[in-house]
Amino acid sequence: MRHQPTEAEAKCWVLLRNRRLADFKFRRQLPIGDFIADFVCLESHLIIELDGSQHAESTYDARRDAYLKAQGFRLLRIWNNDILARPDAVLEAVWAALHQEQLS
């Protein structure tokens, strides 16, 4: 996936890479335990997962999310069609999630 990202992953990476969002550093396709997180901001312990319809009601995702939360991460799930159709709204959601951690 790292070398051939989906259209949604490529678009999201353009928005997040090189500290473009309020100087927060994101890494993509980061291994965490047995799982790979789509986008991670280690500074704020935030994982952003882009999901297509195959992820609706996935038991694998539920187990994965529980593991990642147990490691101290917060998860923000974004539908692929949202990043493609409404990138500004997605950035607002990411911004809010990043700053939620700073308020805690």
PyMOL commands that set and color helices and strands:
alter all, ss='L'
color gray80, all
select helices_A, chain A and resi 7-19+53-55+59-70+80-85+87-103
alter helices_A, ss='H'
color red, helices_A
select strands_A, chain A and resi 27-32+35-41+46-51+74-79
alter strands_A, ss='S'
color yellow, strands_A
deselect
rebuild
show_as cartoon
